[in-house]
Amino acid sequence: MPVIWYAEPNYEDVLTGRGPRGGAAVRRRALEVQWLLGLLAGPADLVVCEEPPVTAELCELLQGLQYRTPREACRELQALSDDERSDWEFSPWAWSDAAIRFGHEAGLILPDIASDQVRRMNSRRCWPGAEALPCSGIGPQLKLPVTVCSSTQEVEWAIAELERLEVSRWLLKAEFGHSGRNQMRGAGAVLKSQDRAWLEKFWAVSCCVVVEPVLQRIAECGLQWKLTQHDSGIEPQFLGAIGLLTDNTGRYCGSLLGDWCEGSDWWQHAVGFQREVVCELGRQGLRGFLGGDCMLTSWQGIRVVRPLQDLNARTTMGQIARGLQKFLQPQESAVWWHFSRNGDRERVRLIAKQQIGVTVRETGPCSEHLDGGSCLLTVSDTSQLTQIVESLRGGEGGSANAHTG
């Protein structure tokens, strides 16, 4: 069945009601993410994005795909018969107003779901991530001191409680996930003037913030799911685990693919917990791809798994990373790395030359003159992954949150 991949990578900004923000560079990055949906697509699929890429700028892995603007795709689909349109699967980045409107205009069959329902599903107010499971599998579920606050005074109460628990460093997270963006870190039981200024700006666009302790990121992983409607009911399908690479602030940097998790099963403690959440979202009407991030950390001297650190009721970068696995040979592993500044391409090539048996392939726009982009570094020896990521992170001025075990 051919698929219509509808891109909307600014979804978190849409959720806040502010729409896409930033200048030309930010817009360019957003377009690159839209084009990356092609990594999930086959030659018969359509990738619907705001601005189709220039073919000459695309890497080899994205060549030969069909990119369309929403208007072009809608016109093509409207020209089909009802039976022909029913052969297409519609897979939007998220069930936003724009995606639902496109589906209706194109004459596609859509699930009975409204964008405000999906907005609630994505809110940290519903899924703050307070649960922690012992890695040993023995003992009760723990509760982390995670608090949803609706005012500056409530934030003060929450950090005072963390101080009472002898937690000195805290993190404020936005209601909706931003891949590590739109967060603030602080320390102590008293808000500083700059903290209060940040909160005052924040309350203008959001009704809540999550206060939690800064936890050690021993390892992170994204569990990928799909909710599919069958005659017998809704099936939650677990698609696999993708290693999650972040910097010290929690910003997404890339993914680990292939056999990266061989001998490391900590994330399996999170599968059952997330499955229950995914089933609940299915009962509420959600369909399609979604992902839940989990973390291996330590709390009160006990190594624990935070089974649902962040919930994304939408397509995720981890899901796109799964599309890259078709380019790997059996027993191969890979780092999917996203460039953050000019010069990263050449630095990645130098790092690859210093390793034996490492191949590098572009996965996005491949022009040397373009900021941004990404690449896939493939190895046959999984033990090389940690060293490679440490080298990549060294150029960012931070440590590697890349964990293969």
N, C-alpha and C positions, 0 to 999 in steps of 0.2 A: 504493500500500500504506500503510494507516495505521500510525502509529508510537506506541509506548509509550515516553515519555521518563521514565526513572527517575532522580530527583535524589538526589545525595549529595555536596554541596559540601564537607563536612568530611572528605573522603577522606584528605587528608594526615595528619590527626590519627588517623584509623582505621589508617593504615599504621604509625604509631608504636606502636599498641596502647593509646593513652591515651584514645581516643574524643574526642568534642566537648568543647572547653574554653571557659571564659569565662562571663560573666554574661549578663544579659538582652539587652544591646546586641549582644554577639557572636552570640547565638542569632538575634536579629532579622536581622542581616546575612546569616547563613547561610540563613535562610528567603527573603530577598530574592533570593539567588542561585538558589535552587530555583525560584522563580517566574519568573526570567529565562529558564529553559529554554523557556518559552512563546514566546520570540522565534524559536525553531527550529521550533515546532509549527504544524501546520495545524488547521483547524476540526474535522477528523475524528480528530485524534490525542488521546491522553491524556497529561497531564503529572502524574506521580505524585510527590507531595512529602509531607513530614511533616505539614504543616498548610496546606491550601488557603487562598489569600488571600481577603480580603473584596473582593468585586467592586467596590464603591464606591471602594476605595483604589487600584485598578489604573489605569494609564494607558490611553489609547485603543488603543495598539499591542498590549496584552495582553487586551483585551476580547474576549468571544465564544469563549474557549478553555475546554477541559474539564480542570479540575484535580481530582485525586482523591487521597485518602490511599491508602497501600498496601493497607489492608484493603478499601476501597471498590473499588479497581481490580481486586484479586484476585477479589472476589466477582463482579464484572461479567464478567471473563474466564472464570471457571469455569463461568458459565452458558451460554457459547457451545459449539457443537459443535467437535470436533477440526478439522474443515475450516475453520470460521470463525476459530478461533484461529490457524491456520496462515497466515491472510492478514495477520496483524499482524507488524510488525518490532519487535524489542525493542532499545532503545538506552539502556543505563544510563550514568550519568555515569562509572562505573568498574565493573569486574567484581569487586566486593567480595562478601564473604559474604552481606551483606544483599540485594544485587541478585540474586545467584545463587539464594538461597533464595526470593525473591519470584518469580523466573521459573519455578522448579520448582513452587511452590504454585499459580501461575496456569495451569500446564499449557502453558507456552510451550516452543518448541524452542530450546535454547541450544547454543552452541559447547562443545566439550570442553576446558574450561579451568578451572583452580582459582585461587582468590583468592591463594594463596601464590605461584603462578607470576607473576601480574600484579604482586604486591608486589616481586618481584625485578626485573621489567622497569622499575619506577619508581625503583629504587635508583640513587643516584649512584655506588655501588660498581661497578655495571656500566657506567655512562655518565658518567664524571667530567667530560668536556668538555675534554680536554687538546689536542684537535686545532685547528690553525689553518691556513687556506688563503690564499695570497697573492691579493690582490684583482686583480692583473694577470692571474691565470690562468697565470702563468709561474713555474716553480720548484717545488721539492718541498714537500710538506706539512710544516708545522712542528709542534713539540711545545711546548705551554705547560707551565711548572712547576707542574702540578696534582697533588696527592698525597692519596691516601685514607689516613687515619690511624685507628688503633684505640686509641690511648692518648695521654695528655698528653705523654709522652716523645717519641712519634712526631710530634706536633704541633710540639714544640720543634725537632726535627731538621728538619722541613719549613720552618719559618720561618727557621731558620739557613741553609738552602740558598738561600732567597729573598734573604737578606741578602748572601750570597756573590755572587749574581747582580745585586746592587745594586738590589734591589727592596725598598723600605722599608715599603710599605703592603700588608697582607695581609687576606684575608677567610676566615672559617670558615663553611662552609655545612653545613646538616643533610643527613642521608642522603637525605631525601625533600624534594621541592620544596614551598615554602610561599609562593610568590608574593612572595619577598623577605623573608618573616618568618623568625624563628628562625635568624638569622645574627649573626655578630659581626665587627666590623672592628677592626684593630689596626695597630700600627707597631713597627718595631724587631725585633731578634733575640731579645729576652727577653720572656717572658710576664709581664705585670703581675699583681698579686694579684687584681684583678677579673676578668682573663682566666681565671685558674686556677679562680676560684669559678664562673664561667659554665660552664667545661668539666666541673667536678665534677657540677654539676646535669645537664649534658647527657648524661654517660655513664650516668646512672641510667635514661635512657629510650632511648638509642641506642648502637649498637655501633661506629659510625664517623662521622667528620667529614671533609669535604673542605677542604684548605688550598690556596688559590690566590692569585695576585697580584690586587690591585685594578686593574682595567683601565678605561681610558677608554671610556665608552659613547658612541661616535660615532653609532651608530644601532642599533636593535634591531627584530626582526621575529619573528613567530610563523608558522611554516609549518604548514598544516593538512592532515591526511591522513585517509583512511578505508580500512580493510582489509575487503574484502568477499569472501565465499566464493562462487565460481561452480563450475559443473560442470567447467570446464577447470582449476580451481585457485584460488589466492588472488590477488586483484588489489589491489595498493597504488595507491590513487587520490590524486593530489595535487589538493587542493581550492583552493589559493591561498595568498597571503601576506597577513597582517594586520599593519599597523604596531603596534608595541608601545610603550606609554607607561608609563614608570616614574619614580619619584622618585630622589633621590640615593642611597637605600639599596637600590634595586632593587625596591621595593614596587610592585605593579601599580596603575596609576591609570586606565587606559583603553586604547582602541584607535583606530587610524586606518583608515578604510574608503574604498572607491571608488577614485578615481584618485590616491590619495596617493603611490604609488610610480612615477608617470609620470616617466621620465627617470632613475630610480634602480634599477639592476639588481644591486647588490652582493649581495643575498640569493640571487640565482640560483646563486651559487657553492656555496651550501649544499644545494641541492635534490638533487643527485646523491648527496652523502654521506648525507643523511637518508634518501633512498630505500633505500639499502642496509640501514640500520638498521631501517627500517619492514618491509622484506622479511624480515629475520631475526626480528622480533617476530611476523610472520605465520606463519613456519614453527614458532614456538614455541606457536602457538595463539591469539594475540590477534586479536580481531575488533572492528570498529566504529571510532569516532573516536579520534584521538590527535593530539598536536601536539608540535613541536620548536621551541624558541626559538633564534635565531641572533643574532650580534652583529657589527657592524663596529667594529673597534678597532685599536689600534696596538701592535706588539710589537717591541722592539729596533729602532725606527726604521722599521719596515715596516708599511704599512697591510694588515691581514689580516681575514679573516672567520673567526669562531669558529662553525663550522657546526652545532654542537649544544651550546649553552650549558646548556640544560635540556631533558630529555625528560619528557613527560607522557603516559603510556600510559593515557589517559582523555580524556573530553571536556574542552575547555579554554574559557576565557573568549574566546579568539580565535575558537573555533568558534561560540560564541553570537553574537559580533560579526558573523560571516558572515550570520547570520540577519537582521541589520538591513539588509543590502545590498538586500534586496527592497523597502525603503522609499525607496531612492535613485533619482533619475532618471539617465539616461545623462549622463555627464560630471560628475556631482556627486561631491563628496568629503565626508567627515564625520569628526568627532571624537566618539567615544563616551566620555563622561567620567563617572567615578564619584565621587560626593560623599563627602568624608571627615569632614565635620563640619557642625553646624548653621550656617545662613547661606549655604551654598554655592549653593543654588538661586537666591537673589536675586542673588548675585555673578555667576553664569553669565548670568542675564538681562541684567544691566548690561553685561557684556562683549559679549554679542550685539548690544545696541543700539548699541554703539560701532563696529560693523562694518556694512558695506553688504551686503545680500543674505544675511544669516545667519538661518536658522530654527532654533528650539529645540523639541524634542519630548521629553517625559518618556518614559523607557523602563522605569520600575519603579514602585513605590508613589509616588503623586503627592500625598499629603497634606502640607501645609506643616508639620504637627506631628510628622512622622516624621523621625527621624535616618536618614541613609543615602539610598540611591536613586541614580539615574543619569539622564543625558539624552543626546540625540543633537543635535549642532550641525552643520547641513548648510550647505555653501557650493558655489557653482558655479565659483568661482575657487580652484584648488588652492593658489595662492600665499598665500592667507589662512590656511592651516592652521597654519603655524609661528607666526605672530603670535598666533592664537587660543590655541594651547597655551601659549605663553609667558605670556600673560595669565592663563590658568587656573593655571599653575604658580606665578605670582607670588604668588597668595594662599596658597600652601602654604609659602612661605619657602624655595623651592628652585628650581633651574634646570630648564628643560624638556628632557627626554630625548624629544623628539618630532622625528623626522627624516624629512623628505620627500625627501631627496636626499643 
